[in-house]
Amino acid sequence: MTIKFDRIASVAFLVVGILFIVGSRHLSSTSYGSVVGPDIFPFILGILLVLLSIRLFFESAASIGEGEKKEPLQYKPFLIIAAATLVYILTLEIVGYVITTFLFLFICFQTMERSKWITSLIISAAFSGVVYFIFVEVLKGTLPGWPIWF
């Protein structure tokens, strides 16, 4: 990408990170005296986003002397992933976490690199299954399970 785009993106990500930090402070911390509550995860994500955006800003400022290579924007992969995200959001409750996450990841991986479909298949299946198991069985959380017809 261009240096100007990197600078604008770094400032935008900095603002989003700050909003995450501020928004997480409005969540309840915990109800049972535990140190970890629902506010911790967005707070940590906000801090990481702020730190990474600051790093991107300084890296783009340091590379001012280098020649800029303007790469063409790739609209097709962006539109495919955006459409897959929309379908994922709309079908998550109906189809269930494991199936929709597997399909979403597989489509995204194939959009980025078509030739490695076996790797995409394995990573998508492993990620969906492992995250579901850890979140539901180990942490006793809830995710949309399997569809009734399955």
ROGU-665291 format. One record per residue (C-alpha): residue number from 1; residue in three letters; z, y, x. Coordinates in steps of 0.25 Angstrom, whole numbers, plus 5000, padded with zeros to 4 digits. Each point is the difference from the previous one (the first is absolute). Layout:
// residues N
ATOM numi torpa    w    v    u
ATOM  NUM   ALA    Z    Y    X
...
// end
This chain:
// residues 150
ATOM numi torpa    w    v    u
ATOM    1   MET 5000 5000 5000
ATOM    2   THR 4999 5014 5004
ATOM    3   ILE 5012 5008 5006
ATOM    4   LYS 5000 5010 4989
ATOM    5   PHE 5001 4989 4990
ATOM    6   ASP 5011 4993 5008
ATOM    7   ARG 5008 5013 5000
ATOM    8   ILE 4998 5002 4985
ATOM    9   ALA 5004 4986 4997
ATOM   10   SER 5012 5001 5009
ATOM   11   VAL 5005 5012 4992
ATOM   12   ALA 4998 4994 4987
ATOM   13   PHE 5007 4987 5004
ATOM   14   LEU 5012 5009 5005
ATOM   15   VAL 5001 5006 4986
ATOM   16   VAL 4999 4987 4993
ATOM   17   GLY 5011 4994 5010
ATOM   18   ILE 5009 5012 4997
ATOM   19   LEU 4998 4998 4985
ATOM   20   PHE 5004 4985 5002
ATOM   21   ILE 5013 5004 5007
ATOM   22   VAL 5003 5011 4990
ATOM   23   GLY 4997 4991 4988
ATOM   24   SER 5008 4988 5006
ATOM   25   ARG 5013 5009 5000
ATOM   26   HIS 4998 5001 4985
ATOM   27   LEU 5001 4985 4998
ATOM   28   SER 5014 4994 4998
ATOM   29   SER 5005 4994 5013
ATOM   30   THR 5007 4987 4995
ATOM   31   SER 5010 4996 4990
ATOM   32   TYR 5008 4989 5007
ATOM   33   GLY 5004 5007 5013
ATOM   34   SER 4989 4994 5008
ATOM   35   VAL 4994 5008 5011
ATOM   36   VAL 4986 4996 4996
ATOM   37   GLY 4995 5006 4986
ATOM   38   PRO 4987 5004 4994
ATOM   39   ASP 4999 5013 5007
ATOM   40   ILE 5000 4994 5014
ATOM   41   PHE 4985 4994 5000
ATOM   42   PRO 4993 5013 4996
ATOM   43   PHE 5009 5008 5009
ATOM   44   ILE 4996 4991 5012
ATOM   45   LEU 4985 5001 4996
ATOM   46   GLY 5001 5015 4999
ATOM   47   ILE 5006 5001 5014
ATOM   48   LEU 4990 4990 5006
ATOM   49   LEU 4988 5008 4993
ATOM   50   VAL 5006 5014 5005
ATOM   51   LEU 5001 4994 5014
ATOM   52   LEU 4986 4994 5000
ATOM   53   SER 4994 5013 4995
ATOM   54   ILE 5006 5008 5011
ATOM   55   ARG 4995 4990 5010
ATOM   56   LEU 4986 5001 4994
ATOM   57   PHE 5001 5015 5000
ATOM   58   PHE 5003 5000 5015
ATOM   59   GLU 4990 4990 5004
ATOM   60   SER 4989 5008 4993
ATOM   61   ALA 5005 5012 5006
ATOM   62   ALA 4999 4993 5014
ATOM   63   SER 4986 4996 4998
ATOM   64   ILE 4994 5013 4998
ATOM   65   GLY 4992 5000 5013
ATOM   66   GLU 4994 4987 4997
ATOM   67   GLY 4986 5000 4993
ATOM   68   GLU 5001 4997 4985
ATOM   69   LYS 4992 4988 4995
ATOM   70   LYS 4997 5002 4985
ATOM   71   GLU 4999 4987 4993
ATOM   72   PRO 4994 4998 4987
ATOM   73   LEU 5010 4999 4988
ATOM   74   GLN 4999 4986 4994
ATOM   75   TYR 5001 5002 4985
ATOM   76   LYS 4997 4986 4996
ATOM   77   PRO 5012 4993 5006
ATOM   78   PHE 5009 5011 4995
ATOM   79   LEU 4994 4998 4986
ATOM   80   ILE 5002 4985 5000
ATOM   81   ILE 5014 5001 5005
ATOM   82   ALA 5003 5011 4990
ATOM   83   ALA 4995 4992 4988
ATOM   84   ALA 5007 4987 5005
ATOM   85   THR 5013 5009 5000
ATOM   86   LEU 4998 5004 4986
ATOM   87   VAL 4997 4986 4995
ATOM   88   TYR 5012 4995 5008
ATOM   89   ILE 5009 5010 4993
ATOM   90   LEU 4995 4997 4986
ATOM   91   THR 5000 4985 5002
ATOM   92   LEU 5013 4998 5007
ATOM   93   GLU 5009 4998 4988
ATOM   94   ILE 4990 4991 4993
ATOM   95   VAL 4995 4991 5011
ATOM   96   GLY 5013 5000 5009
ATOM   97   TYR 5003 5005 5014
ATOM   98   VAL 4996 4988 5008
ATOM   99   ILE 4986 4999 4994
ATOM  100   THR 4997 5015 4999
ATOM  101   THR 5005 5003 5014
ATOM  102   PHE 4992 4988 5006
ATOM  103   LEU 4987 5005 4993
ATOM  104   PHE 5003 5015 5004
ATOM  105   LEU 5003 4997 5015
ATOM  106   PHE 4988 4990 5001
ATOM  107   ILE 4990 5011 4994
ATOM  108   CYS 5006 5010 5009
ATOM  109   PHE 4999 4992 5013
ATOM  110   GLN 4986 4996 4996
ATOM  111   THR 4996 5014 4998
ATOM  112   MET 5005 5004 5014
ATOM  113   GLU 4994 4987 5007
ATOM  114   ARG 4991 4991 4993
ATOM  115   SER 4998 4989 5010
ATOM  116   LYS 5014 4995 5001
ATOM  117   TRP 5002 4995 4986
ATOM  118   ILE 5009 4988 5004
ATOM  119   THR 5009 5009 5007
ATOM  120   SER 5001 5009 4988
ATOM  121   LEU 5002 4988 4991
ATOM  122   ILE 5012 4995 5008
ATOM  123   ILE 5006 5014 5003
ATOM  124   SER 4999 5004 4985
ATOM  125   ALA 5006 4987 4995
ATOM  126   ALA 5011 5000 5010
ATOM  127   PHE 5004 5014 4998
ATOM  128   SER 5000 4999 4985
ATOM  129   GLY 5008 4987 5000
ATOM  130   VAL 5010 5004 5011
ATOM  131   VAL 5003 5014 4994
ATOM  132   TYR 5002 4994 4986
ATOM  133   PHE 5009 4989 5005
ATOM  134   ILE 5009 5009 5009
ATOM  135   PHE 5001 5011 4989
ATOM  136   VAL 5003 4991 4988
ATOM  137   GLU 5007 4988 5006
ATOM  138   VAL 5007 5006 5012
ATOM  139   LEU 5003 5014 4995
ATOM  140   LYS 5001 4996 4986
ATOM  141   GLY 4991 5011 4995
ATOM  142   THR 4989 4999 4989
ATOM  143   LEU 4985 5001 5001
ATOM  144   PRO 4990 4996 4990
ATOM  145   GLY 4999 4985 5001
ATOM  146   TRP 4989 4991 4996
ATOM  147   PRO 4992 5002 4988
ATOM  148   ILE 5003 4991 4988
ATOM  149   TRP 4987 4994 5000
ATOM  150   PHE 5001 4995 5014
// end
